[in-house]
Amino acid sequence: MPLNETEKKELLKAARASIEACVNKKLKMLNPVVESEALKKDAGAFVSIHKNGRLRGCIGVFASKDPLWKTVQDMAKSAATQDPRFVPVEAEELASIDIEISVLSPLRKTTDVNEIEVGRHGIYIMQGLNRGVLLPQVATDHGFDRDEFLSETCIKASLDPEAWRNGAEIYIFEAEIFGERERV
């Protein structure tokens, strides 16, 4: 279900409003008036925040019972304040951050890594209690080939880089990726 340009702009606007309300400590944020059926459907989404071209926060879910617009708002707030790799975004940074949204397809388990298309698929790897995910754009942004992408996802899950060859469960997904800045 590809989103049209208006729907993408609405989601980006909702994400930014959520981050600004949270960072500026507003107790209540008005929910947008959502007319689009696509934005009312439940779907997984990740929100990534960048500052000066560098990751500043990224949080997401693979599935949600909430409508897409609400999931994006929640993930934007979490990316700005709860990503354990970063300190929370501060009000002085708001003008210098840009937002990227990845709307996800459902996860699909694969046992054949040859199915993975770099740039098209994201990877979610599980083994024991360890889990790690890398979005499709991570592979292209870093120039990973398929094996490197799998190994880097294992590392993200705190697994041995070769765990994907040794029994880790591999799931793939696709994402519709758009942001306030055009991807290069």
C-alpha positions as a Markdown table, in Angstrom:
| # | Residue | x | y | z |
|---|---|---|---|---|
| 1 | Met | 0.0 | 0.0 | 0.0 |
| 2 | Pro | 2.2 | 2.9 | -1.2 |
| 3 | Leu | 1.5 | 6.2 | 0.4 |
| 4 | Asn | 0.9 | 9.3 | -1.7 |
| 5 | Glu | 2.8 | 12.5 | -1.2 |
| 6 | Thr | 0.1 | 14.1 | 1.0 |
| 7 | Glu | 0.0 | 11.1 | 3.3 |
| 8 | Lys | 3.8 | 11.1 | 3.6 |
| 9 | Lys | 3.7 | 14.9 | 4.5 |
| 10 | Glu | 1.0 | 14.3 | 7.1 |
| 11 | Leu | 3.1 | 11.5 | 8.7 |
| 12 | Leu | 6.2 | 13.7 | 8.8 |
| 13 | Lys | 4.2 | 16.6 | 10.2 |
| 14 | Ala | 2.7 | 14.3 | 12.9 |
| 15 | Ala | 6.2 | 13.0 | 13.8 |
| 16 | Arg | 7.7 | 16.4 | 14.1 |
| 17 | Ala | 4.8 | 17.7 | 16.1 |
| 18 | Ser | 5.2 | 14.7 | 18.5 |
| 19 | Ile | 8.9 | 15.4 | 18.9 |
| 20 | Glu | 8.4 | 19.1 | 19.5 |
| 21 | Ala | 5.6 | 18.5 | 22.0 |
| 22 | Cys | 7.7 | 16.0 | 23.9 |
| 23 | Val | 10.9 | 18.0 | 23.9 |
| 24 | Asn | 9.1 | 21.3 | 24.8 |
| 25 | Lys | 7.3 | 19.4 | 27.6 |
| 26 | Lys | 3.8 | 20.2 | 26.4 |
| 27 | Leu | 1.4 | 18.0 | 28.3 |
| 28 | Lys | -1.1 | 17.5 | 25.5 |
| 29 | Met | -0.7 | 17.3 | 21.8 |
| 30 | Leu | -3.6 | 17.7 | 19.4 |
| 31 | Asn | -4.2 | 14.6 | 17.3 |
| 32 | Pro | -4.3 | 15.3 | 13.6 |
| 33 | Val | -7.6 | 15.1 | 11.6 |
| 34 | Val | -7.0 | 12.0 | 9.6 |
| 35 | Glu | -9.0 | 11.5 | 6.4 |
| 36 | Ser | -6.8 | 9.0 | 4.7 |
| 37 | Glu | -7.7 | 5.4 | 5.0 |
| 38 | Ala | -4.0 | 4.4 | 4.6 |
| 39 | Leu | -3.1 | 6.4 | 7.7 |
| 40 | Lys | -5.9 | 4.8 | 9.7 |
| 41 | Lys | -4.6 | 1.2 | 9.0 |
| 42 | Asp | -2.4 | -0.5 | 11.5 |
| 43 | Ala | 1.2 | -1.0 | 10.3 |
| 44 | Gly | 4.7 | -1.2 | 11.7 |
| 45 | Ala | 7.0 | 1.8 | 11.4 |
| 46 | Phe | 10.4 | 3.1 | 12.4 |
| 47 | Val | 11.2 | 6.8 | 12.9 |
| 48 | Ser | 14.8 | 7.8 | 12.5 |
| 49 | Ile | 16.1 | 11.2 | 13.6 |
| 50 | His | 19.3 | 12.6 | 12.0 |
| 51 | Lys | 21.4 | 15.6 | 12.9 |
| 52 | Asn | 24.0 | 16.8 | 10.5 |
| 53 | Gly | 23.6 | 13.6 | 8.5 |
| 54 | Arg | 24.3 | 11.4 | 11.5 |
| 55 | Leu | 21.8 | 9.2 | 13.4 |
| 56 | Arg | 20.4 | 10.9 | 16.5 |
| 57 | Gly | 17.8 | 8.3 | 17.4 |
| 58 | Cys | 15.8 | 5.5 | 15.9 |
| 59 | Ile | 12.9 | 3.5 | 17.4 |
| 60 | Gly | 10.2 | 1.4 | 15.8 |
| 61 | Val | 7.8 | -1.5 | 15.9 |
| 62 | Phe | 7.1 | -4.3 | 13.4 |
| 63 | Ala | 3.4 | -4.3 | 14.1 |
| 64 | Ser | 0.9 | -2.1 | 16.0 |
| 65 | Lys | -2.7 | -2.2 | 16.9 |
| 66 | Asp | -2.8 | 1.5 | 16.5 |
| 67 | Pro | -3.4 | 3.4 | 13.3 |
| 68 | Leu | -0.3 | 4.3 | 11.3 |
| 69 | Trp | -0.4 | 8.0 | 12.2 |
| 70 | Lys | -0.5 | 7.2 | 15.9 |
| 71 | Thr | 2.3 | 4.6 | 15.6 |
| 72 | Val | 4.5 | 7.2 | 13.9 |
| 73 | Gln | 3.7 | 9.8 | 16.6 |
| 74 | Asp | 4.7 | 7.3 | 19.3 |
| 75 | Met | 7.8 | 6.1 | 17.6 |
| 76 | Ala | 8.9 | 9.7 | 16.9 |
| 77 | Lys | 8.6 | 10.6 | 20.6 |
| 78 | Ser | 10.5 | 7.4 | 21.6 |
| 79 | Ala | 13.2 | 8.0 | 19.0 |
| 80 | Ala | 13.7 | 11.5 | 20.4 |
| 81 | Thr | 13.7 | 10.5 | 24.1 |
| 82 | Gln | 14.2 | 6.8 | 24.6 |
| 83 | Asp | 16.8 | 5.5 | 22.3 |
| 84 | Pro | 19.4 | 4.2 | 24.8 |
| 85 | Arg | 22.3 | 5.0 | 22.4 |
| 86 | Phe | 21.7 | 8.7 | 22.7 |
| 87 | Val | 20.8 | 11.4 | 25.2 |
| 88 | Pro | 17.3 | 12.8 | 24.6 |
| 89 | Val | 16.9 | 15.4 | 21.9 |
| 90 | Glu | 16.9 | 19.0 | 23.4 |
| 91 | Ala | 14.8 | 22.0 | 22.3 |
| 92 | Glu | 17.9 | 23.7 | 20.9 |
| 93 | Glu | 18.4 | 20.8 | 18.5 |
| 94 | Leu | 14.9 | 20.9 | 16.9 |
| 95 | Ala | 15.8 | 23.2 | 14.1 |
| 96 | Ser | 18.8 | 21.1 | 13.1 |
| 97 | Ile | 17.2 | 17.6 | 13.1 |
| 98 | Asp | 15.5 | 15.9 | 10.2 |
| 99 | Ile | 13.1 | 13.0 | 10.4 |
| 100 | Glu | 12.9 | 9.8 | 8.3 |
| 101 | Ile | 10.0 | 7.4 | 8.4 |
| 102 | Ser | 10.1 | 3.7 | 7.4 |
| 103 | Val | 6.6 | 2.1 | 7.0 |
| 104 | Leu | 7.1 | -1.6 | 7.2 |
| 105 | Ser | 5.6 | -4.6 | 5.5 |
| 106 | Pro | 4.9 | -7.6 | 7.7 |
| 107 | Leu | 7.9 | -9.7 | 8.8 |
| 108 | Arg | 8.5 | -12.9 | 6.7 |
| 109 | Lys | 10.7 | -15.7 | 8.0 |
| 110 | Thr | 13.3 | -16.9 | 5.5 |
| 111 | Thr | 15.7 | -19.9 | 5.5 |
| 112 | Asp | 17.3 | -18.9 | 2.2 |
| 113 | Val | 19.5 | -15.8 | 2.5 |
| 114 | Asn | 19.7 | -15.6 | -1.2 |
| 115 | Glu | 16.1 | -14.2 | -1.0 |
| 116 | Ile | 17.6 | -11.1 | 0.7 |
| 117 | Glu | 17.9 | -8.2 | -1.7 |
| 118 | Val | 20.2 | -5.4 | -0.4 |
| 119 | Gly | 18.4 | -2.1 | -0.5 |
| 120 | Arg | 15.0 | -3.7 | -0.8 |
| 121 | His | 14.8 | -5.9 | 2.4 |
| 122 | Gly | 15.5 | -5.1 | 6.0 |
| 123 | Ile | 16.6 | -7.9 | 8.3 |
| 124 | Tyr | 15.5 | -9.0 | 11.8 |
| 125 | Ile | 17.6 | -11.7 | 13.4 |
| 126 | Met | 16.8 | -13.7 | 16.5 |
| 127 | Gln | 18.8 | -16.2 | 18.5 |
| 128 | Gly | 17.9 | -17.1 | 22.1 |
| 129 | Leu | 17.1 | -13.8 | 23.8 |
| 130 | Asn | 19.1 | -11.7 | 21.4 |
| 131 | Arg | 17.4 | -9.7 | 18.7 |
| 132 | Gly | 18.6 | -7.2 | 16.2 |
| 133 | Val | 17.2 | -5.3 | 13.2 |
| 134 | Leu | 18.6 | -3.2 | 10.4 |
| 135 | Leu | 16.4 | -1.2 | 8.1 |
| 136 | Pro | 16.9 | -1.6 | 4.3 |
| 137 | Gln | 18.5 | 1.8 | 3.9 |
| 138 | Val | 21.3 | 0.8 | 6.4 |
| 139 | Ala | 22.8 | -1.6 | 3.9 |
| 140 | Thr | 22.8 | 0.9 | 1.0 |
| 141 | Asp | 24.0 | 3.8 | 3.2 |
| 142 | His | 27.0 | 1.7 | 4.4 |
| 143 | Gly | 27.7 | -0.1 | 1.1 |
| 144 | Phe | 27.1 | -3.5 | 2.6 |
| 145 | Asp | 26.8 | -6.6 | 0.5 |
| 146 | Arg | 24.3 | -9.3 | 1.6 |
| 147 | Asp | 26.8 | -11.2 | 3.9 |
| 148 | Glu | 28.0 | -8.0 | 5.5 |
| 149 | Phe | 24.4 | -6.9 | 6.0 |
| 150 | Leu | 23.6 | -10.2 | 7.7 |
| 151 | Ser | 26.8 | -10.0 | 9.9 |
| 152 | Glu | 26.1 | -6.4 | 10.9 |
| 153 | Thr | 22.5 | -7.4 | 11.9 |
| 154 | Cys | 24.0 | -10.1 | 14.1 |
| 155 | Ile | 26.4 | -7.7 | 15.7 |
| 156 | Lys | 23.5 | -5.3 | 16.4 |
| 157 | Ala | 21.8 | -8.3 | 18.1 |
| 158 | Ser | 25.0 | -8.8 | 20.2 |
| 159 | Leu | 25.5 | -12.1 | 18.5 |
| 160 | Asp | 28.6 | -13.5 | 16.8 |
| 161 | Pro | 28.8 | -12.0 | 13.3 |
| 162 | Glu | 28.4 | -15.5 | 11.8 |
| 163 | Ala | 25.3 | -16.4 | 13.8 |
| 164 | Trp | 23.2 | -16.0 | 10.7 |
| 165 | Arg | 25.0 | -19.1 | 9.3 |
| 166 | Asn | 24.6 | -21.0 | 12.6 |
| 167 | Gly | 21.0 | -21.3 | 13.5 |
| 168 | Ala | 19.8 | -17.7 | 14.0 |
| 169 | Glu | 16.2 | -17.1 | 12.8 |
| 170 | Ile | 16.1 | -14.6 | 9.9 |
| 171 | Tyr | 13.1 | -12.5 | 9.0 |
| 172 | Ile | 12.9 | -10.0 | 6.2 |
| 173 | Phe | 10.7 | -7.1 | 5.5 |
| 174 | Glu | 10.3 | -4.2 | 3.1 |
| 175 | Ala | 9.9 | -0.5 | 3.9 |
| 176 | Glu | 8.5 | 2.5 | 2.3 |
| 177 | Ile | 11.1 | 5.1 | 3.3 |
| 178 | Phe | 10.6 | 8.9 | 3.1 |
| 179 | Gly | 11.8 | 11.9 | 5.1 |
| 180 | Glu | 12.1 | 15.6 | 5.4 |
| 181 | Arg | 15.3 | 15.5 | 3.4 |
| 182 | Glu | 15.6 | 13.6 | 0.1 |
| 183 | Arg | 17.7 | 10.5 | 0.3 |
| 184 | Val | 20.8 | 10.6 | -1.9 |
